[in-house]
Amino acid sequence: MEVQRLIAGQITSPAGLWRQGDSMQEPLRFPVPVYLIETDSARVLVDTGLAPAAVADVRGHYGLEQFELEQDASIADLIDLPSLTHVVLTHLHFDHAGGLSLLPPGVPVVVQRREWRAGHDAAAIARNFLQPRDYADREVVTVDGEHDLLGDGSIRLMPTPGHTAGHQSLWVTERLLIGGDVVHFASSLDDLRFPVFADDHAAQADSARRLRAHRDAGVTVTPGHDPAVIGPGPVLATT
């Protein structure tokens, strides 16, 4: 098994949006990662990056005035998409679900049922800062709670709600936890400084504490967008 992290874009916006207490006048530029997990029998993409139309015109596409998006390469440039066997969305935010339109039909897209329901509820959409145009026309496979993706225990989905209603993280073997956006920054596992918006900050803190316990036990836990630690390259290799 191999896990590669690929950078599918960059976002620049006020730092204070992403970590409580940081300045809203200070711009922060951070990477948008996706993960490709390859086994002998499966090729799994975790998250899909940015929508090309949003990169071209984020104000026109989403109406977002405080964001700048950059993209040297979309997932279509980085990955042989027709060879994918599964796509897993950690959650439905635009930098994770925006690339769904690039996927060929027939590739199963796996999302927590609770997240999918929230993505179609007006109050949850507003509270969670979701952009339904990214996912409204996509068929998905919904799961409830813990889920063994390949049926062999090698990739397991773990609910980690709070950032959004049905956020999930991924266990890859027992050595790697792809944390999604439970925390944007590695340090937030300790200081619990989250974005100013959330479905439930208390639940997010509980999820972060769970990931912190695994980190302290020796597991590699990836933060969502920390520019100090998120870069392209191998994250895990096993034989």
N, C-alpha and C positions, 0 to 999 in steps of 0.2 A: 504494500500500500504506500502511496505517495500523496502528499498534500502540498499543493502549490498555492501561494497567495499571489494574485494578480491585481494590479492597480487599474481600475476602470474609470478613473477620473479624479478630479479635485473639486472641492467646494471652498469658496471664500465667503465668509459672512461674519457678523459680530461675534466675538469670542464669548460674550456674556450669554448668548443663546444656549451654548453647549456646556457651560460649567457655571453653576450658580456662584456669584461673587466676582466673576471676571468682568472686565469692562465691556459695555455695549458699544463703546467708541473704538475699541481695538479690533482690527480685523484678524481673523484666524483662517488660515488655509490648511485644510486637512485632506488626506487621501480617502478615496472610496474603494475599499477592497472587495474582491470576490475570491472565493476559494474553489479550487478544482481538486476533488478527491478521486484518485484512480486506484482501482483494485483489479484483480485478474478478471472480474466479470462485470464491473460497473464503472461508469464515469459520472460523478455527481458534482453538479455545480451548486454552490451555496451562495445565494443572492445573485442579482443580475445587473447591478450598477445603474447608471443613469440612462434616461431616455434621450436619444440623439436630438429629438425635437426640442427638449428642454435645454440641452447644451447650446443649441443654436439660438434660443430665445426664451430664457427662463421666465422673463416677465410676461411675455405673451402666452407661454404654455401653461404656467401655473399661477401667474399673477404675483410672483414673489419679487419684491422690490429690493430686498437686502441681500440677495444671493447672487454670486457669480459662479458659474459652472465651467469647468474645463475638461476636455477629454482628448487625449492623444489617441486612444484606442478604445473602442467599445468591446463588449464581450464577443461580438461577431468577428472582430479583428484578432482577438486574443485566443479564441477557443474554436475548435471544430464542433459547432453546435449540433449538427445532425448526429454526431456520435454519442451525445449525452444520453444516459439512461434515466437520470432523475435530476430534477432541480428542487432545491429546498430553499424556501424563503424564511429567513429568521423573523421577518415582519414586513409590513406593507409600506413603509416609508419610501419616498420617491427615489432615494439613492440605493435602495435595496430591491425594489420592484420595478423601477423605471425601464429596465431592459427587457421586460417580459415580451414586448412586441417584437423583439428580434429572434425569439425562439421559434423553431419550426413546430408545426402542429404535431401533436401526438406525444411530445415529451411530457411525462407527468410532472406537475408542479405541486409540491407538498407544502401545506401550510396548516397551522393549527386551526381547528374549527372556530375556536373563540376569536381568533384574529380575523378570520374571514367574515364572521358575523359582525364584528366591530367595523370592518371595512365597508359595510353596507348600512350602517346606522348613522343617521345625521349627527347626533350628539357626539358619538364616539369619533366620527371623522373630524369634527371640529376640535375636540379635546386632544386628539392624537396627531393633529397636523397632517392628516392623510390626503392623498391626491387620487381620488377614485379613477380618474381617466387612465392611470397606469395599469390597472388590473380589472377594470369593469368587464372587459370582453374576453377574459381568459378563463377557461375551465381549469379547475384545480382539484387535487385530491386532499380532502380534509382529514386530519387525524385528531384524536382526543388524548392529550396528555403524553406520557412516555410512549415512544414508538421505536421499534427496531426496524430501521429503514430497509435493510437488505435481508433481514431474517437470519443473520448469522452473528449478531451482536457487535459487528465491527463499527457500525455507525448508528448511534442512538440519539433520537430527538428528546430533548428535555425542556419542558415548559419553564420559562423564566420570565414571568409577566411583570408588568410595572411600567417599563418604557412605553410599551403599547399593551393592549389588553391580552393579546395572545402571543406575545413574543416567545421565541424558542431559541435555545442554544443546541449545539451538536457535540456529543461525545464522539471522538474518533479513536478507536481502541480505548485504552485506559490512560492514554498519555497526553491527549490533546482535547481541550474544550474550546470550540469556536464559540465565543461568547456573544456574537452579534453586538447589539447596542445596549446590553445590560449596563455597561459603562463605555463611554466614549474614550476615556483616558485610563491608562493602567493605574494611575494613582487613585482613581476614583473607587477602586476596590477597597481602599483604606479610608479615604476621607469622605466618601459617599457624596461627592459634589456632582450632581447630575444636571442635565439640561433643565431649563426653566419650565419646559412643558413635559407632561407625562400623562399616561392614563391613571397611574396611581404611584406616587413617589414612595409611599410606605412599602408597597409590594416590590417596587424596584430595589429598594434598600435590602429587603429580604433576599431577593435574587442575587444581589451583589455579594451579600454575606455568604451565600452558598458557594458562589464561584471563588470567593476569597479563601474559604476553607479548603477547596480543592487545590487552589494555587499553593497554599501553605503546606499541603500534603505532597507537593512535588509535581503536580500536573501543570502543563503549559496552558495558560488561559489567555486567549487573545482579546484585547479590547477592540472597540468598534472602529475608531478613527484616529488614534493617537499618532500625530505626525512624528513623534520621537521614536516610535517603535514599529510602526506599520510601514513595511516596504515590500517590494516584490521578491519572490524567491521561495525556496522550500521551507515548509513549516514542520513537516513530519515525514520521515521515511522509515518504513519497517521492511523486514524481509520475511 
